[in-house]
Amino acid sequence: MATVKIFNHHFRVPYVFLILIELSFLFGSVYAGSYLRFSELLWQPTAEELQFFPLRGAIYAIIMLFAMVAMGQYQTPGPRGKYYLPSIVVRVLISLTLGGLALAVVYYVFPNIVLGRGILAYTLLTSFIGLVLIRLIFFQTVDGRSLRRKVLVLGAGDLASHLLDKTDPVRILAPKNASYVIHGFVDFPDDQHSISEQYLVSPGDNLAEYCEAYEIDEIVLAISDRRKTLPVDALLDCKLSNINVIDFVSFWEREKGMLRLDMLNPSWMIFADGCKQSSFGLSIRRIFDIAISFVILAMMFPVLIVTAILIFIESGFKGPIFYSQIRVGLNGKPFKLLKFRSMVVNAEKDGAQWAKQNDMRVTRIGKFIRKVRIDELPQMLNILRGDMSIVGPRPERPEFVEQLDNKVPFYSARHRVKPGLAGWAQLKYPYGASEDDAYNKLQYDLYYVKNHSFLMDVLVLLQTVEVIILGKGAR
């Protein structure tokens, strides 16, 4: 299998291996840094130093790994993303810088585990060089088909064609960054035909034998016309032969981290895994929300004060600093969301409007604080009050919810969890400011509603750091 499922979230196997390799290397970097620092002095560590060194190495490695996650280092990159040397160098450098800042806080609280400045400098240098080299080798070699599932697609219509990489004729059956490679498509009689003849295969009368002969790992059901009769006996035979059989919606969910609304139906949502919230899980999440909110408020308190002063000055010492707005929360219950004011006073005197690119209503200070998400910080108070969570679908305005609920299927399902400050859709989709954007973002929100867990919340929160630092999606 090219993906593994941990706490309802799919992780690609190559990235799991990369995490283990880099975690081990980061741990070893502490020893390498120590050797480089004291090599000329023929360093002979004392028993006490050796006792604490494994702990120091583990703490260093774990913190740096979290910093790498925060910079999206283990997400599938875009077409020109993290495969290129300048991008690799910049992202590793930023990750180590973030990790260094986090280490400074940890060392301040726990001085007994501090690495000396000289050792830390050599350790960081070793980590930087090693991580860049590891990633260069990884991205050049681990694109191979050996780590991908071999997939046979039942169906050759428009639905099945979405699995092809139509932008790259060389990789059309093995899309770049995908965890699968397509063996071929099986055409159904009288089905809509959208796949070129050269990609069609004929398994004959015995589907299981064909799959075993060609080492097929998985069969994807991608029949455009759902009224077609499935070869139930043949598929059951494949299932009993240890060949995974999966429907298109589940396959798309796993590969893309989203649910296809145009293929979704209530019965699939009812019988699919996920959508479970235990009392224990909700309690852990609430503790997590409160703890993180206090930490962020404490760390960002100077920023909050400076931002408030700048907004007050820009408004001529008379405008409001904060802006409250009614949003829709858990189970459709409205609440007042608090933000730093980033627009001119009475920006919506003509009624509710979607935010636009280069919106003229945004002030100069507002443009900056929106870009780096400082305007959202007062929502920590909403989180402490229990209106919101740290992670969840972004809360929307009642006016827009009413419109979208009538036009977009399953839109109300996003209100089955608390809205959040950060969200899965914000990581996966650019800033949304239209009904089409709301439709596309909902596909990611539903994935979160169905699969959310404490681990997923931690991952989303860490990866949001990349969004803030790089200013992705702000308007």
C-alpha positions in Angstrom: 0.0 0.0 0.0 1.3 3.5 -0.9 -0.7 5.1 1.9 -1.4 4.2 5.5 -4.3 5.4 7.6 -3.5 6.7 11.1 -6.3 8.2 13.2 -8.6 8.6 10.2 -6.0 10.4 8.2 -4.1 9.1 5.2 -0.4 9.4 5.0 1.7 8.5 2.0 4.2 5.8 2.7 7.2 7.6 1.0 6.6 10.5 3.3 6.4 8.2 6.3 9.8 6.8 5.4 11.1 10.4 4.8 10.0 11.4 8.3 11.7 8.4 9.9 14.9 9.0 7.9 15.0 12.7 8.8 14.1 12.2 12.4 17.0 9.8 12.8 19.3 12.2 11.0 18.3 15.1 13.2 18.9 13.0 16.3 22.4 12.1 14.9 23.1 15.7 14.1 23.4 16.5 17.8 26.3 14.0 18.1 27.8 15.2 14.8 27.6 18.8 16.0 29.3 17.9 19.3 32.1 16.0 17.5 32.7 19.0 15.1 32.7 21.4 18.0 35.3 19.6 20.1 37.1 17.5 17.5 40.3 19.6 17.8 40.1 19.3 21.6 39.7 15.6 21.5 36.4 15.9 23.4 35.9 13.3 26.0 32.3 13.6 27.4 31.7 13.0 31.0 29.2 10.4 32.3 26.7 13.1 33.1 26.9 14.6 29.6 26.4 11.2 28.0 23.4 10.6 30.3 21.6 13.7 29.0 22.8 13.5 25.4 20.1 11.1 24.1 17.4 13.3 25.7 18.9 16.4 24.2 19.1 14.7 20.8 15.5 13.5 21.0 14.2 16.9 22.0 16.1 18.6 19.2 15.0 16.1 16.6 11.3 16.2 17.6 11.1 20.0 17.7 12.8 20.3 14.3 10.5 17.7 12.9 7.5 19.7 14.1 9.0 22.8 12.5 9.4 20.8 9.2 5.7 19.8 9.4 4.8 23.4 10.1 6.4 24.4 6.8 4.5 21.8 4.9 7.6 19.7 4.2 5.6 16.4 4.2 2.8 17.5 2.0 2.5 16.6 -1.6 4.2 19.5 -3.5 2.7 21.3 -6.5 4.1 21.0 -10.0 7.0 23.3 -9.3 7.0 23.2 -5.5 9.4 21.5 -3.2 11.3 19.5 -5.9 13.5 22.4 -6.9 16.8 23.1 -5.1 16.1 26.8 -4.3 12.7 25.9 -2.8 14.2 23.0 -0.8 17.0 25.3 0.6 14.6 28.1 1.5 12.0 25.8 3.2 14.7 23.9 5.2 16.3 27.1 6.3 12.9 28.6 7.4 12.1 25.3 9.2 15.4 25.3 11.1 14.9 28.9 12.0 11.4 28.2 13.4 12.8 25.2 15.2 15.6 27.3 16.6 13.1 29.8 18.1 11.1 27.0 19.6 14.3 25.5 21.1 15.1 28.8 22.7 11.8 28.7 24.5 12.3 25.1 25.6 15.9 25.8 26.8 14.7 28.8 28.7 12.1 26.7 30.6 14.4 23.6 31.0 18.0 24.9 31.2 19.3 21.4 32.2 18.9 20.2 28.6 20.6 23.2 26.9 23.0 22.4 24.1 26.0 24.8 24.1 26.0 27.6 21.6 28.9 26.1 19.7 27.4 22.6 19.6 24.0 24.0 18.5 25.6 26.0 15.7 27.4 23.0 14.3 24.3 20.9 14.8 22.2 23.3 12.9 24.8 23.5 10.1 24.9 19.7 9.9 21.1 19.5 9.9 20.8 22.1 7.1 23.3 20.4 4.8 22.0 16.9 5.5 18.3 17.7 5.1 18.9 19.5 1.8 20.8 16.5 0.5 18.3 13.9 1.8 15.5 15.8 0.1 17.3 16.2 -3.2 17.9 12.4 -3.2 14.4 11.6 -2.1 12.6 13.8 -4.7 14.9 12.4 -7.4 14.5 8.7 -6.6 11.2 8.1 -4.7 8.9 9.0 -7.6 9.2 5.4 -8.8 6.3 3.1 -9.4 7.5 0.5 -6.9 6.0 2.6 -4.1 2.7 3.1 -5.8 -0.4 1.0 -5.9 -1.2 -0.5 -9.2 -4.8 0.4 -10.0 -7.3 -1.1 -12.5 -10.2 1.3 -13.2 -13.6 -0.1 -13.9 -15.2 2.5 -16.2 -14.0 4.6 -19.1 -16.3 7.6 -18.9 -15.9 11.2 -17.7 -15.6 10.1 -14.1 -12.7 7.8 -14.8 -10.9 10.4 -16.9 -10.4 12.5 -13.8 -7.8 10.0 -12.7 -5.6 10.7 -15.7 -2.9 13.4 -15.7 -3.9 15.1 -18.9 -1.2 17.7 -18.6 1.7 15.3 -19.0 1.5 12.7 -21.8 4.5 10.8 -20.3 2.9 10.5 -16.9 -0.7 10.3 -18.0 -1.2 7.0 -16.3 1.1 7.7 -13.4 0.3 11.3 -12.3 3.2 13.1 -10.6 3.0 13.2 -6.8 0.2 10.5 -6.9 0.4 7.3 -4.8 -1.0 5.2 -7.6 -0.3 4.2 -11.2 -3.1 3.1 -13.5 -2.7 -0.2 -15.2 -5.7 0.5 -17.5 -9.4 1.2 -17.8 -12.1 -1.4 -18.4 -14.9 -0.1 -20.6 -18.5 -1.0 -19.8 -20.9 -1.7 -22.7 -23.0 1.3 -23.6 -21.2 3.4 -21.0 -20.1 7.0 -21.9 -16.7 6.7 -23.5 -14.0 9.4 -22.6 -10.8 7.3 -22.4 -8.6 6.8 -25.4 -8.5 3.3 -26.8 -4.8 2.9 -26.1 -5.5 3.0 -22.3 -8.3 0.4 -22.4 -7.8 -3.2 -21.3 -9.9 -6.3 -21.4 -9.7 -8.6 -18.4 -11.7 -11.3 -20.0 -14.1 -13.6 -18.1 -12.0 -13.9 -14.9 -11.3 -10.5 -13.4 -9.5 -12.0 -10.3 -7.1 -14.1 -12.4 -6.3 -11.1 -14.6 -5.6 -8.9 -11.6 -3.3 -11.6 -10.1 -1.5 -12.0 -13.4 -0.8 -8.3 -13.7 -0.2 -7.7 -10.0 -3.1 -5.3 -9.6 -3.3 -4.0 -6.0 -6.6 -2.2 -6.2 -9.8 -1.9 -8.3 -11.5 1.5 -8.5 -15.1 1.7 -9.4 -15.5 4.7 -11.6 -18.7 4.1 -13.6 -20.3 7.3 -14.8 -23.8 5.8 -15.1 -24.6 4.5 -11.6 -27.5 2.5 -13.0 -25.1 0.1 -14.7 -25.1 -3.4 -13.2 -21.8 -4.1 -11.4 -20.1 -7.5 -11.8 -20.7 -8.3 -8.2 -19.5 -11.9 -8.3 -16.3 -10.9 -10.0 -15.6 -8.1 -7.6 -16.3 -10.4 -4.6 -13.9 -12.9 -6.0 -11.2 -10.1 -6.3 -11.9 -9.0 -2.7 -11.5 -12.6 -1.4 -8.2 -12.7 -3.4 -6.8 -9.9 -1.3 -7.3 -7.3 -4.1 -8.8 -4.1 -2.6 -12.0 -2.8 -4.2 -12.9 0.8 -3.7 -15.5 3.2 -5.0 -14.5 6.4 -6.7 -15.6 8.8 -3.9 -13.6 6.9 -1.3 -10.6 6.7 -3.7 -10.8 10.5 -4.4 -11.1 11.2 -0.6 -8.0 9.3 0.2 -5.9 10.6 -2.7 -7.0 14.3 -2.6 -8.1 14.9 1.0 -11.5 16.0 -0.1 -15.0 14.6 -0.9 -16.4 15.0 -4.4 -19.8 16.7 -3.9 -21.0 15.8 -7.4 -20.6 12.1 -6.5 -21.7 12.3 -2.9 -25.0 10.9 -1.6 -26.5 10.5 1.9 -26.1 6.7 1.9 -22.4 7.0 1.3 -22.0 9.4 4.2 -24.1 7.2 6.5 -22.2 3.9 5.9 -18.6 5.3 5.4 -16.1 5.3 8.2 -15.6 8.4 10.2 -18.0 11.2 11.5 -17.5 10.0 15.0 -17.0 12.2 18.1 -16.5 10.5 21.4 -17.0 12.3 24.7 -13.3 11.7 25.6 -12.2 13.1 22.2 -14.3 16.2 22.6 -12.8 16.7 26.1 -9.3 16.4 24.9 -10.0 18.8 22.1 -11.5 21.4 24.5 -8.4 21.1 26.7 -6.2 21.5 23.6 -8.2 24.6 22.5 -7.8 26.3 25.8 -4.1 25.5 26.2 -3.2 26.6 22.7 -5.3 29.8 23.1 -3.5 30.8 26.3 -0.1 30.1 24.8 -0.8 32.1 21.6 -2.3 35.0 23.6 0.7 35.1 25.9 3.3 34.9 23.1 1.4 37.4 20.9 0.4 39.9 23.6 3.0 42.6 22.4 1.7 42.1 18.8 -1.9 42.6 20.0 -1.0 45.8 21.8 1.0 47.2 18.8 -1.7 46.3 16.4 -4.4 48.0 18.5 -2.4 51.2 18.7 -1.7 51.2 14.9 -5.4 50.7 14.1 -6.4 53.5 16.5 -3.8 55.9 15.0 -4.8 55.1 11.4 -8.4 55.8 12.2 -7.6 59.3 13.6 -7.9 58.3 17.2 -11.6 57.8 16.9 -12.5 54.6 15.1 -13.2 51.3 16.7 -10.2 48.9 17.1 -12.2 45.7 17.1 -14.9 44.5 14.8 -17.6 42.0 15.8 -19.8 40.1 13.3 -22.4 37.4 13.6 -21.2 34.1 12.3 -22.8 30.6 12.2 -21.3 28.1 14.7 -21.9 24.6 15.9 -25.2 23.1 14.9 -26.1 26.4 13.1 -26.1 28.4 16.3 -25.1 32.1 15.7 -22.4 33.8 17.7 -20.4 37.0 17.7 -17.0 36.6 16.1 -14.3 39.1 17.2 -11.6 40.5 14.9 -9.2 43.4 14.6 -10.9 45.9 12.3 -9.1 45.7 9.0 -11.6 47.7 6.8 -12.9 51.2 6.9 -15.8 52.0 9.2 -19.2 51.1 7.8 -17.6 49.0 5.1 -20.8 47.1 4.6 -23.3 49.9 4.8 -24.8 48.6 1.5 -25.1 45.0 2.8 -23.0 41.9 3.2 -20.4 41.4 0.5 -17.8 38.8 -0.4 -14.2 40.0 0.1 -12.5 40.8 -3.2 -9.0 40.8 -4.4 -7.4 44.2 -3.7 -10.6 45.2 -1.8 -10.7 49.0 -1.6 -12.5 48.8 1.8 -9.3 47.4 3.4 -7.1 49.9 5.2 -3.3 50.1 5.0 -2.8 48.5 8.4 -5.7 46.1 7.6 -3.9 44.9 4.4 -0.9 43.9 6.4 -2.6 42.3 9.4 -4.9 40.3 7.0 -1.9 39.0 5.1 -0.2 37.7 8.2 -3.5 36.7 9.9 -3.0 39.1 12.9 -6.6 40.3 12.4 -7.8 36.8 13.5 -6.0 36.8 16.9 -8.9 38.2 18.9 -10.8 35.1 18.0 -8.8 33.4 20.8 -11.5 34.9 23.1 -14.2 33.1 21.0 -12.2 29.9 21.5 -11.9 30.4 25.2 -15.7 31.1 25.4 -16.4 27.8 23.5 -17.8 29.4 20.3 -14.9 28.1 18.2 -12.1 25.6 18.2 -8.5 26.1 17.2 -9.1 23.9 14.1 -12.3 23.6 12.1 -14.2 24.9 9.1 -14.1 28.7 9.0 -17.3 30.2 10.4 -19.5 31.9 7.7 -22.0 34.7 7.9 -25.7 33.9 8.2 -26.5 35.7 5.0 -24.1 33.6 3.0 -25.0 30.4 4.8 -28.7 30.8 3.8 -27.7 31.3 0.2 -25.3 28.4 0.1 -27.5 26.0 2.0 -30.1 26.3 -0.7 -27.6 25.9 -3.6 -24.8 23.7 -2.3 -25.5 20.1 -1.3 -24.5 19.0 2.2 -23.5 22.5 3.1 -25.2 22.3 6.5 -23.0 19.3 7.4 -20.0 21.6 8.0 -21.8 22.9 11.0 -21.7 19.5 12.8 -18.3 20.5 14.3 -17.2 23.8 15.8 -15.9 26.4 13.4 -12.2 27.0 13.7 -9.4 29.6 13.6 -7.4 27.4 11.2 -8.9 24.7 8.9 -8.2 21.9 6.5 -9.8 23.8 3.6 -7.6 26.9 4.3 -4.5 24.7 3.8 -5.8 23.0 0.6 -7.7 25.7 -1.2 -7.0 29.4 -1.8 -9.0 32.2 -0.2 -12.7 31.7 -1.0 -14.9 34.7 -1.8 -17.7 33.4 -4.1 -20.3 30.7 -4.3 -18.0 28.6 -6.5 -15.2 28.9 -4.0 -17.6 28.0 -1.2 -18.6 24.9 -3.2 -14.9 23.8 -3.7 -13.9 24.6 -0.1 -16.9 22.6 1.2 -15.4 19.5 -0.3 -12.4 19.9 2.0 -14.5 20.9 5.0 -16.6 17.7 4.6 -13.4 15.7 4.6 -12.4 17.3 7.9 -15.9 16.8 9.4 -15.7 13.1 8.4 -12.1 12.4 9.4 -11.1 14.9 12.1 -9.1 13.8 15.0 -6.7 15.2 17.6 -3.7 14.2 15.4 -5.3 15.9 12.4 -5.9 19.1 14.4 -2.2 19.2 15.4 -1.1 18.7 11.8 -3.5 21.4 10.5 -2.3 23.8 13.2 1.4 23.1 12.4 0.9 23.5 8.7 -1.0 26.8 9.2 2.4 28.3 10.2 3.4 27.9 6.5 0.3 29.7 5.4 1.0 32.6 7.8 4.8 32.9 7.0 4.2 32.7 3.2 1.1 34.8 3.3 -1.0 32.3 1.3 -4.6 33.1 0.5 -4.9 36.4 2.2 -7.2 39.2 0.9 
